[in-house]
Amino acid sequence: MLTKIPKKGRNAVLIVSLLGLGTGYNLPTNVYAEGVTQVTQTTNTLSNLEIQGVKLDKEFSADTNQYSAEVDNETDSIHLLVEGSNDNSIISINGKAITTGTFGQYSLQTGQNIFLVTVKDPSSNLTNTYTLIVTRMQNSQNQLKDIKLSTGKLSPAFLPAVTDYSVQLPNAASTITVLPTAAVNTAEIEVNGEEVTQKGVAVNVPVGKSDIRIVVTAENGAKLRYTIHVERQDTSTGNGTVPAQNGSNGLGQNGSSSSTNNGSGLATQTSSSFPTPITRTNSNFSQLASNQQSETGTAQKTTKATLSKLTVSEGTWDSSFTSNEYTYHVAVASDTKTVTINPTASYSSSEITIERGTSKTIQLDDDNKTVISVVVTYDNTDRKTYVLVFDRADN
């Protein structure tokens, strides 16, 4: 007589029967028994996903299929390691088969880089895909490496960290072409709102004072502004030559003239058309000379935006400070981390700005050269820039 075993009892009997087979018995991979945990061998998952030197957004798990990571702009490639849960699994990254357990190098473009890691079980052809998104940050470099002018000379001489310059132009220079060059090719440059081409940007220059504004925009959108303060000479009072008494062109009848100083404080101008020399006193000759310089563009406007004193807490200067010299090199020890700058304005109403903020104590860069500008502004329009270049000694 057969005894009907309850459903729950059948499960117990099955378990006992299986245990009685001993440890040498292997369950089939796809056998299901009610009340018994399935025993299966996974061949389409990863056991590890790793970027050398870069942390993932979450700890790796074979059951998690989405990961991300960020690297700085200077990182243009990564080394990626993937390992399968089973030696028989076939792994590919973006469609290209790879060897499990080895680091592969992959290039990065700016922005998001997507890596699809596919794991295939050769026996069942089942696939499993992991997604890794690596974001390479955009370039933040927005400095210039050079500014070229078609005429005139920048003061002070160009340095990437200095953003304020002046240039004196003769009256004849009604336009000037400005050609700035970015430190990296990912940056964009505009001059007075116009995009810079290989030929530069032509700027109309009015008589008197005006500003040329250069805006450098980094790949990540950060902007840096450079300003060139232009002064074009005014010749409304004459053409810069000594007027003759009987010639409209300022020359003698035969088109030639000369002036001499006889050593007694008198200036004499002669012309072939004059039977006797023209004699001027020393006082009115000085005035004439002053007018000539102003009209020909050789005279420089006296600036009040100067420093009467400039000292630093550390370092040895390459030359003694003077108000009309604007660039200095200061040698500091290799272990110097900070330097305090103490500027004193020649005029108390001047405004002094030290690069990197209002603090007089600045942090030196990690490399061997740090450039700091000290800008002096008088009456909102008169401006001069002193440049300190701190040279750290080699270790």
Contacts in CASP RR format, 6 or more apart in sequence:
PFRMAT RR
TARGET T0000
AUTHOR 0000-0000-0000
METHOD contacts of the structure
MODEL  1
MLTKIPKKGRNAVLIVSLLGLGTGYNLPTNVYAEGVTQVTQTTNTLSNLE
IQGVKLDKEFSADTNQYSAEVDNETDSIHLLVEGSNDNSIISINGKAITT
GTFGQYSLQTGQNIFLVTVKDPSSNLTNTYTLIVTRMQNSQNQLKDIKLS
TGKLSPAFLPAVTDYSVQLPNAASTITVLPTAAVNTAEIEVNGEEVTQKG
VAVNVPVGKSDIRIVVTAENGAKLRYTIHVERQDTSTGNGTVPAQNGSNG
LGQNGSSSSTNNGSGLATQTSSSFPTPITRTNSNFSQLASNQQSETGTAQ
KTTKATLSKLTVSEGTWDSSFTSNEYTYHVAVASDTKTVTINPTASYSSS
EITIERGTSKTIQLDDDNKTVISVVVTYDNTDRKTYVLVFDRADN
5 13 0 8 1.000
11 33 0 8 1.000
11 34 0 8 1.000
11 35 0 8 1.000
11 36 0 8 1.000
14 33 0 8 1.000
14 36 0 8 1.000
15 36 0 8 1.000
18 25 0 8 1.000
18 27 0 8 1.000
18 33 0 8 1.000
18 36 0 8 1.000
27 39 0 8 1.000
29 39 0 8 1.000
29 40 0 8 1.000
29 41 0 8 1.000
30 40 0 8 1.000
31 38 0 8 1.000
31 39 0 8 1.000
32 38 0 8 1.000
41 86 0 8 1.000
42 62 0 8 1.000
42 85 0 8 1.000
42 86 0 8 1.000
43 85 0 8 1.000
43 86 0 8 1.000
43 88 0 8 1.000
43 89 0 8 1.000
43 121 0 8 1.000
43 122 0 8 1.000
43 123 0 8 1.000
43 124 0 8 1.000
44 89 0 8 1.000
44 119 0 8 1.000
44 120 0 8 1.000
44 121 0 8 1.000
44 124 0 8 1.000
44 126 0 8 1.000
44 127 0 8 1.000
44 128 0 8 1.000
45 62 0 8 1.000
45 63 0 8 1.000
45 84 0 8 1.000
45 85 0 8 1.000
45 89 0 8 1.000
45 119 0 8 1.000
45 128 0 8 1.000
46 60 0 8 1.000
46 62 0 8 1.000
46 82 0 8 1.000
46 83 0 8 1.000
46 84 0 8 1.000
46 85 0 8 1.000
46 91 0 8 1.000
46 117 0 8 1.000
46 119 0 8 1.000
46 130 0 8 1.000
47 62 0 8 1.000
47 83 0 8 1.000
47 84 0 8 1.000
47 85 0 8 1.000
48 60 0 8 1.000
48 81 0 8 1.000
48 82 0 8 1.000
48 83 0 8 1.000
48 84 0 8 1.000
48 101 0 8 1.000
49 56 0 8 1.000
49 60 0 8 1.000
49 67 0 8 1.000
49 81 0 8 1.000
49 82 0 8 1.000
49 83 0 8 1.000
49 117 0 8 1.000
49 130 0 8 1.000
49 132 0 8 1.000
50 56 0 8 1.000
50 60 0 8 1.000
50 80 0 8 1.000
50 81 0 8 1.000
50 82 0 8 1.000
51 69 0 8 1.000
51 78 0 8 1.000
51 79 0 8 1.000
51 80 0 8 1.000
51 81 0 8 1.000
51 132 0 8 1.000
51 134 0 8 1.000
52 78 0 8 1.000
52 79 0 8 1.000
52 80 0 8 1.000
52 81 0 8 1.000
52 103 0 8 1.000
54 69 0 8 1.000
54 71 0 8 1.000
54 78 0 8 1.000
54 134 0 8 1.000
55 69 0 8 1.000
56 67 0 8 1.000
56 68 0 8 1.000
56 69 0 8 1.000
57 67 0 8 1.000
57 68 0 8 1.000
57 69 0 8 1.000
58 64 0 8 1.000
58 67 0 8 1.000
60 67 0 8 1.000
62 85 0 8 1.000
65 128 0 8 1.000
65 129 0 8 1.000
65 130 0 8 1.000
65 131 0 8 1.000
66 130 0 8 1.000
66 131 0 8 1.000
67 130 0 8 1.000
67 131 0 8 1.000
67 132 0 8 1.000
67 133 0 8 1.000
68 132 0 8 1.000
68 133 0 8 1.000
68 134 0 8 1.000
68 135 0 8 1.000
69 132 0 8 1.000
69 133 0 8 1.000
69 134 0 8 1.000
69 135 0 8 1.000
70 134 0 8 1.000
70 135 0 8 1.000
70 136 0 8 1.000
70 137 0 8 1.000
71 78 0 8 1.000
71 108 0 8 1.000
71 134 0 8 1.000
71 135 0 8 1.000
71 136 0 8 1.000
71 137 0 8 1.000
72 136 0 8 1.000
72 137 0 8 1.000
73 110 0 8 1.000
73 136 0 8 1.000
73 137 0 8 1.000
73 138 0 8 1.000
73 139 0 8 1.000
73 140 0 8 1.000
73 219 0 8 1.000
75 108 0 8 1.000
75 136 0 8 1.000
76 107 0 8 1.000
76 108 0 8 1.000
76 136 0 8 1.000
77 105 0 8 1.000
77 106 0 8 1.000
77 107 0 8 1.000
77 108 0 8 1.000
78 105 0 8 1.000
78 106 0 8 1.000
78 108 0 8 1.000
78 134 0 8 1.000
79 103 0 8 1.000
79 104 0 8 1.000
79 105 0 8 1.000
79 106 0 8 1.000
80 93 0 8 1.000
80 103 0 8 1.000
80 104 0 8 1.000
80 105 0 8 1.000
80 106 0 8 1.000
80 115 0 8 1.000
80 132 0 8 1.000
81 101 0 8 1.000
81 102 0 8 1.000
81 103 0 8 1.000
81 104 0 8 1.000
82 91 0 8 1.000
82 93 0 8 1.000
82 98 0 8 1.000
82 100 0 8 1.000
82 101 0 8 1.000
82 117 0 8 1.000
83 100 0 8 1.000
83 101 0 8 1.000
84 91 0 8 1.000
84 100 0 8 1.000
84 101 0 8 1.000
84 119 0 8 1.000
85 119 0 8 1.000
86 121 0 8 1.000
87 100 0 8 1.000
88 121 0 8 1.000
88 122 0 8 1.000
88 123 0 8 1.000
89 100 0 8 1.000
89 119 0 8 1.000
89 120 0 8 1.000
89 121 0 8 1.000
89 122 0 8 1.000
90 97 0 8 1.000
90 119 0 8 1.000
90 120 0 8 1.000
90 122 0 8 1.000
91 97 0 8 1.000
91 98 0 8 1.000
91 100 0 8 1.000
91 117 0 8 1.000
91 118 0 8 1.000
91 119 0 8 1.000
91 120 0 8 1.000
92 98 0 8 1.000
92 117 0 8 1.000
92 118 0 8 1.000
92 120 0 8 1.000
93 106 0 8 1.000
93 115 0 8 1.000
93 116 0 8 1.000
93 117 0 8 1.000
93 118 0 8 1.000
94 115 0 8 1.000
94 116 0 8 1.000
95 116 0 8 1.000
95 118 0 8 1.000
98 104 0 8 1.000
106 113 0 8 1.000
106 115 0 8 1.000
108 134 0 8 1.000
108 136 0 8 1.000
109 136 0 8 1.000
110 136 0 8 1.000
110 137 0 8 1.000
110 138 0 8 1.000
110 139 0 8 1.000
110 186 0 8 1.000
110 219 0 8 1.000
111 135 0 8 1.000
111 136 0 8 1.000
111 137 0 8 1.000
111 138 0 8 1.000
112 133 0 8 1.000
112 134 0 8 1.000
112 135 0 8 1.000
113 133 0 8 1.000
113 134 0 8 1.000
113 135 0 8 1.000
113 136 0 8 1.000
114 131 0 8 1.000
114 132 0 8 1.000
114 133 0 8 1.000
115 131 0 8 1.000
115 132 0 8 1.000
115 133 0 8 1.000
115 134 0 8 1.000
116 129 0 8 1.000
116 130 0 8 1.000
116 131 0 8 1.000
117 129 0 8 1.000
117 130 0 8 1.000
117 131 0 8 1.000
117 132 0 8 1.000
118 127 0 8 1.000
118 128 0 8 1.000
118 129 0 8 1.000
118 130 0 8 1.000
119 127 0 8 1.000
119 128 0 8 1.000
119 129 0 8 1.000
119 130 0 8 1.000
120 126 0 8 1.000
120 127 0 8 1.000
120 128 0 8 1.000
121 127 0 8 1.000
137 220 0 8 1.000
138 186 0 8 1.000
138 218 0 8 1.000
138 219 0 8 1.000
138 220 0 8 1.000
138 221 0 8 1.000
139 184 0 8 1.000
139 186 0 8 1.000
139 187 0 8 1.000
139 218 0 8 1.000
139 219 0 8 1.000
139 220 0 8 1.000
140 218 0 8 1.000
140 219 0 8 1.000
140 220 0 8 1.000
140 222 0 8 1.000
141 182 0 8 1.000
141 183 0 8 1.000
141 184 0 8 1.000
141 186 0 8 1.000
141 187 0 8 1.000
141 218 0 8 1.000
141 219 0 8 1.000
142 182 0 8 1.000
142 187 0 8 1.000
142 216 0 8 1.000
142 217 0 8 1.000
142 218 0 8 1.000
142 221 0 8 1.000
142 222 0 8 1.000
142 223 0 8 1.000
142 224 0 8 1.000
143 160 0 8 1.000
143 161 0 8 1.000
143 182 0 8 1.000
143 183 0 8 1.000
143 216 0 8 1.000
143 224 0 8 1.000
144 158 0 8 1.000
144 160 0 8 1.000
144 180 0 8 1.000
144 181 0 8 1.000
144 182 0 8 1.000
144 183 0 8 1.000
144 189 0 8 1.000
144 214 0 8 1.000
144 216 0 8 1.000
144 226 0 8 1.000
145 160 0 8 1.000
145 181 0 8 1.000
145 182 0 8 1.000
145 183 0 8 1.000
146 158 0 8 1.000
146 180 0 8 1.000
146 181 0 8 1.000
147 154 0 8 1.000
147 158 0 8 1.000
147 165 0 8 1.000
147 178 0 8 1.000
147 179 0 8 1.000
147 180 0 8 1.000
147 181 0 8 1.000
147 214 0 8 1.000
147 226 0 8 1.000
147 228 0 8 1.000
148 178 0 8 1.000
148 179 0 8 1.000
148 180 0 8 1.000
148 181 0 8 1.000
149 167 0 8 1.000
149 176 0 8 1.000
149 177 0 8 1.000
149 178 0 8 1.000
149 179 0 8 1.000
150 176 0 8 1.000
150 177 0 8 1.000
150 178 0 8 1.000
151 169 0 8 1.000
151 173 0 8 1.000
151 176 0 8 1.000
152 167 0 8 1.000
152 168 0 8 1.000
152 169 0 8 1.000
152 173 0 8 1.000
152 176 0 8 1.000
153 167 0 8 1.000
153 168 0 8 1.000
154 165 0 8 1.000
154 166 0 8 1.000
154 167 0 8 1.000
154 228 0 8 1.000
155 165 0 8 1.000
155 166 0 8 1.000
155 167 0 8 1.000
155 168 0 8 1.000
155 326 0 8 1.000
156 162 0 8 1.000
156 165 0 8 1.000
156 326 0 8 1.000
156 327 0 8 1.000
156 385 0 8 1.000
156 386 0 8 1.000
156 387 0 8 1.000
157 327 0 8 1.000
158 165 0 8 1.000
159 371 0 8 1.000
159 373 0 8 1.000
159 387 0 8 1.000
159 389 0 8 1.000
160 183 0 8 1.000
160 371 0 8 1.000
161 355 0 8 1.000
161 371 0 8 1.000
161 372 0 8 1.000
161 373 0 8 1.000
162 371 0 8 1.000
162 373 0 8 1.000
162 385 0 8 1.000
162 387 0 8 1.000
163 224 0 8 1.000
163 225 0 8 1.000
163 226 0 8 1.000
163 227 0 8 1.000
163 373 0 8 1.000
164 226 0 8 1.000
164 227 0 8 1.000
164 229 0 8 1.000
164 373 0 8 1.000
164 375 0 8 1.000
164 383 0 8 1.000
164 385 0 8 1.000
165 226 0 8 1.000
165 227 0 8 1.000
165 228 0 8 1.000
165 229 0 8 1.000
165 385 0 8 1.000
166 228 0 8 1.000
166 229 0 8 1.000
166 230 0 8 1.000
166 231 0 8 1.000
166 383 0 8 1.000
166 384 0 8 1.000
166 385 0 8 1.000
167 176 0 8 1.000
167 228 0 8 1.000
167 229 0 8 1.000
167 230 0 8 1.000
167 231 0 8 1.000
168 231 0 8 1.000
168 233 0 8 1.000
168 297 0 8 1.000
168 300 0 8 1.000
169 176 0 8 1.000
169 205 0 8 1.000
169 230 0 8 1.000
169 231 0 8 1.000
169 232 0 8 1.000
169 233 0 8 1.000
170 232 0 8 1.000
170 233 0 8 1.000
170 296 0 8 1.000
170 297 0 8 1.000
171 207 0 8 1.000
171 232 0 8 1.000
171 233 0 8 1.000
171 234 0 8 1.000
171 235 0 8 1.000
171 297 0 8 1.000
173 205 0 8 1.000
173 232 0 8 1.000
174 204 0 8 1.000
174 205 0 8 1.000
174 232 0 8 1.000
175 202 0 8 1.000
175 203 0 8 1.000
175 204 0 8 1.000
175 205 0 8 1.000
176 202 0 8 1.000
176 203 0 8 1.000
176 205 0 8 1.000
176 212 0 8 1.000
176 230 0 8 1.000
177 199 0 8 1.000
177 200 0 8 1.000
177 201 0 8 1.000
177 202 0 8 1.000
177 203 0 8 1.000
178 191 0 8 1.000
178 200 0 8 1.000
178 201 0 8 1.000
178 203 0 8 1.000
178 212 0 8 1.000
178 214 0 8 1.000
178 228 0 8 1.000
179 196 0 8 1.000
179 199 0 8 1.000
179 200 0 8 1.000
179 201 0 8 1.000
180 189 0 8 1.000
180 191 0 8 1.000
180 196 0 8 1.000
180 200 0 8 1.000
180 214 0 8 1.000
180 216 0 8 1.000
180 226 0 8 1.000
182 188 0 8 1.000
182 189 0 8 1.000
182 216 0 8 1.000
186 218 0 8 1.000
186 219 0 8 1.000
187 216 0 8 1.000
187 217 0 8 1.000
187 218 0 8 1.000
187 219 0 8 1.000
188 195 0 8 1.000
188 216 0 8 1.000
188 217 0 8 1.000
189 195 0 8 1.000
189 196 0 8 1.000
189 214 0 8 1.000
189 215 0 8 1.000
189 216 0 8 1.000
189 217 0 8 1.000
190 196 0 8 1.000
190 214 0 8 1.000
190 215 0 8 1.000
190 217 0 8 1.000
191 200 0 8 1.000
191 201 0 8 1.000
191 203 0 8 1.000
191 212 0 8 1.000
191 213 0 8 1.000
191 214 0 8 1.000
192 201 0 8 1.000
192 203 0 8 1.000
192 212 0 8 1.000
192 213 0 8 1.000
193 213 0 8 1.000
193 215 0 8 1.000
194 201 0 8 1.000
203 212 0 8 1.000
205 230 0 8 1.000
205 232 0 8 1.000
206 232 0 8 1.000
207 232 0 8 1.000
207 233 0 8 1.000
207 234 0 8 1.000
207 236 0 8 1.000
208 231 0 8 1.000
208 232 0 8 1.000
208 233 0 8 1.000
208 234 0 8 1.000
209 229 0 8 1.000
209 230 0 8 1.000
209 231 0 8 1.000
209 381 0 8 1.000
210 230 0 8 1.000
210 232 0 8 1.000
211 227 0 8 1.000
211 228 0 8 1.000
211 229 0 8 1.000
211 230 0 8 1.000
212 227 0 8 1.000
212 228 0 8 1.000
212 230 0 8 1.000
213 225 0 8 1.000
213 226 0 8 1.000
213 227 0 8 1.000
213 228 0 8 1.000
214 225 0 8 1.000
214 226 0 8 1.000
214 227 0 8 1.000
214 228 0 8 1.000
215 223 0 8 1.000
215 224 0 8 1.000
215 225 0 8 1.000
215 226 0 8 1.000
216 223 0 8 1.000
216 224 0 8 1.000
216 225 0 8 1.000
216 226 0 8 1.000
217 223 0 8 1.000
218 224 0 8 1.000
229 383 0 8 1.000
231 301 0 8 1.000
233 294 0 8 1.000
233 295 0 8 1.000
233 296 0 8 1.000
233 297 0 8 1.000
233 299 0 8 1.000
234 294 0 8 1.000
235 295 0 8 1.000
235 296 0 8 1.000
235 297 0 8 1.000
237 291 0 8 1.000
237 294 0 8 1.000
237 295 0 8 1.000
238 295 0 8 1.000
239 295 0 8 1.000
240 291 0 8 1.000
240 292 0 8 1.000
240 295 0 8 1.000
240 296 0 8 1.000
241 250 0 8 1.000
241 251 0 8 1.000
241 292 0 8 1.000
242 250 0 8 1.000
242 257 0 8 1.000
242 259 0 8 1.000
242 269 0 8 1.000
242 288 0 8 1.000
242 292 0 8 1.000
243 250 0 8 1.000
244 250 0 8 1.000
244 251 0 8 1.000
244 252 0 8 1.000
244 257 0 8 1.000
244 271 0 8 1.000
244 273 0 8 1.000
245 274 0 8 1.000
245 278 0 8 1.000
246 252 0 8 1.000
246 253 0 8 1.000
246 273 0 8 1.000
247 253 0 8 1.000
249 255 0 8 1.000
250 257 0 8 1.000
251 257 0 8 1.000
251 271 0 8 1.000
252 271 0 8 1.000
252 272 0 8 1.000
252 273 0 8 1.000
252 274 0 8 1.000
253 271 0 8 1.000
253 272 0 8 1.000
253 273 0 8 1.000
254 271 0 8 1.000
254 272 0 8 1.000
254 273 0 8 1.000
256 271 0 8 1.000
256 272 0 8 1.000
257 269 0 8 1.000
257 270 0 8 1.000
257 271 0 8 1.000
258 269 0 8 1.000
258 270 0 8 1.000
258 271 0 8 1.000
259 267 0 8 1.000
259 268 0 8 1.000
259 269 0 8 1.000
259 270 0 8 1.000
260 267 0 8 1.000
260 268 0 8 1.000
260 269 0 8 1.000
260 270 0 8 1.000
261 267 0 8 1.000
261 268 0 8 1.000
262 268 0 8 1.000
265 282 0 8 1.000
265 285 0 8 1.000
266 279 0 8 1.000
266 280 0 8 1.000
266 281 0 8 1.000
266 282 0 8 1.000
266 285 0 8 1.000
267 279 0 8 1.000
267 280 0 8 1.000
267 282 0 8 1.000
267 285 0 8 1.000
267 288 0 8 1.000
268 277 0 8 1.000
268 278 0 8 1.000
268 279 0 8 1.000
268 280 0 8 1.000
269 277 0 8 1.000
269 278 0 8 1.000
269 280 0 8 1.000
270 277 0 8 1.000
270 278 0 8 1.000
280 288 0 8 1.000
290 299 0 8 1.000
293 299 0 8 1.000
303 378 0 8 1.000
303 382 0 8 1.000
303 384 0 8 1.000
304 346 0 8 1.000
304 347 0 8 1.000
304 350 0 8 1.000
304 378 0 8 1.000
304 379 0 8 1.000
304 382 0 8 1.000
305 350 0 8 1.000
305 376 0 8 1.000
305 377 0 8 1.000
305 378 0 8 1.000
305 382 0 8 1.000
305 383 0 8 1.000
305 384 0 8 1.000
306 323 0 8 1.000
306 324 0 8 1.000
306 345 0 8 1.000
306 346 0 8 1.000
306 347 0 8 1.000
306 376 0 8 1.000
306 384 0 8 1.000
307 321 0 8 1.000
307 323 0 8 1.000
307 343 0 8 1.000
307 344 0 8 1.000
307 345 0 8 1.000
307 346 0 8 1.000
307 352 0 8 1.000
307 374 0 8 1.000
307 376 0 8 1.000
307 386 0 8 1.000
308 323 0 8 1.000
308 344 0 8 1.000
308 345 0 8 1.000
308 346 0 8 1.000
309 321 0 8 1.000
309 342 0 8 1.000
309 343 0 8 1.000
309 344 0 8 1.000
310 321 0 8 1.000
310 341 0 8 1.000
310 342 0 8 1.000
310 343 0 8 1.000
310 344 0 8 1.000
310 374 0 8 1.000
310 386 0 8 1.000
310 388 0 8 1.000
311 321 0 8 1.000
311 341 0 8 1.000
311 342 0 8 1.000
312 330 0 8 1.000
312 339 0 8 1.000
312 340 0 8 1.000
312 341 0 8 1.000
312 342 0 8 1.000
312 388 0 8 1.000
313 339 0 8 1.000
313 340 0 8 1.000
313 341 0 8 1.000
313 342 0 8 1.000
314 330 0 8 1.000
314 332 0 8 1.000
314 333 0 8 1.000
314 336 0 8 1.000
314 339 0 8 1.000
314 340 0 8 1.000
315 330 0 8 1.000
315 331 0 8 1.000
315 332 0 8 1.000
315 333 0 8 1.000
315 336 0 8 1.000
315 339 0 8 1.000
315 390 0 8 1.000
316 330 0 8 1.000
316 331 0 8 1.000
317 328 0 8 1.000
317 329 0 8 1.000
317 330 0 8 1.000
318 328 0 8 1.000
318 329 0 8 1.000
318 330 0 8 1.000
318 331 0 8 1.000
319 325 0 8 1.000
319 328 0 8 1.000
321 328 0 8 1.000
323 346 0 8 1.000
326 384 0 8 1.000
326 385 0 8 1.000
326 386 0 8 1.000
326 387 0 8 1.000
327 386 0 8 1.000
327 387 0 8 1.000
327 389 0 8 1.000
328 386 0 8 1.000
328 387 0 8 1.000
328 388 0 8 1.000
328 389 0 8 1.000
329 389 0 8 1.000
329 391 0 8 1.000
330 339 0 8 1.000
330 388 0 8 1.000
330 389 0 8 1.000
330 390 0 8 1.000
330 391 0 8 1.000
331 391 0 8 1.000
331 393 0 8 1.000
332 339 0 8 1.000
332 364 0 8 1.000
332 390 0 8 1.000
332 391 0 8 1.000
332 392 0 8 1.000
332 393 0 8 1.000
333 392 0 8 1.000
333 393 0 8 1.000
334 392 0 8 1.000
334 393 0 8 1.000
334 394 0 8 1.000
334 395 0 8 1.000
336 364 0 8 1.000
336 390 0 8 1.000
336 392 0 8 1.000
337 363 0 8 1.000
337 364 0 8 1.000
338 361 0 8 1.000
338 362 0 8 1.000
338 363 0 8 1.000
338 364 0 8 1.000
339 361 0 8 1.000
339 362 0 8 1.000
339 364 0 8 1.000
339 390 0 8 1.000
340 360 0 8 1.000
340 361 0 8 1.000
340 362 0 8 1.000
341 354 0 8 1.000
341 360 0 8 1.000
341 361 0 8 1.000
341 362 0 8 1.000
341 372 0 8 1.000
341 374 0 8 1.000
341 388 0 8 1.000
342 360 0 8 1.000
343 352 0 8 1.000
343 354 0 8 1.000
343 374 0 8 1.000
343 376 0 8 1.000
343 386 0 8 1.000
345 352 0 8 1.000
345 376 0 8 1.000
347 378 0 8 1.000
349 378 0 8 1.000
349 379 0 8 1.000
350 376 0 8 1.000
350 377 0 8 1.000
350 378 0 8 1.000
351 376 0 8 1.000
351 377 0 8 1.000
351 378 0 8 1.000
352 374 0 8 1.000
352 375 0 8 1.000
352 376 0 8 1.000
352 377 0 8 1.000
353 374 0 8 1.000
353 375 0 8 1.000
353 377 0 8 1.000
354 360 0 8 1.000
354 362 0 8 1.000
354 372 0 8 1.000
354 373 0 8 1.000
354 374 0 8 1.000
354 375 0 8 1.000
355 362 0 8 1.000
355 372 0 8 1.000
355 373 0 8 1.000
355 374 0 8 1.000
355 375 0 8 1.000
356 362 0 8 1.000
356 363 0 8 1.000
356 372 0 8 1.000
362 370 0 8 1.000
362 372 0 8 1.000
364 370 0 8 1.000
364 390 0 8 1.000
364 392 0 8 1.000
367 392 0 8 1.000
368 391 0 8 1.000
368 392 0 8 1.000
368 393 0 8 1.000
368 394 0 8 1.000
369 389 0 8 1.000
369 390 0 8 1.000
369 391 0 8 1.000
369 392 0 8 1.000
370 389 0 8 1.000
370 390 0 8 1.000
370 392 0 8 1.000
371 387 0 8 1.000
371 388 0 8 1.000
371 389 0 8 1.000
371 390 0 8 1.000
372 387 0 8 1.000
372 388 0 8 1.000
372 389 0 8 1.000
372 390 0 8 1.000
373 385 0 8 1.000
373 386 0 8 1.000
373 387 0 8 1.000
373 388 0 8 1.000
374 385 0 8 1.000
374 386 0 8 1.000
374 387 0 8 1.000
374 388 0 8 1.000
375 383 0 8 1.000
375 384 0 8 1.000
375 385 0 8 1.000
375 386 0 8 1.000
376 383 0 8 1.000
376 384 0 8 1.000
376 385 0 8 1.000
376 386 0 8 1.000
377 383 0 8 1.000
END
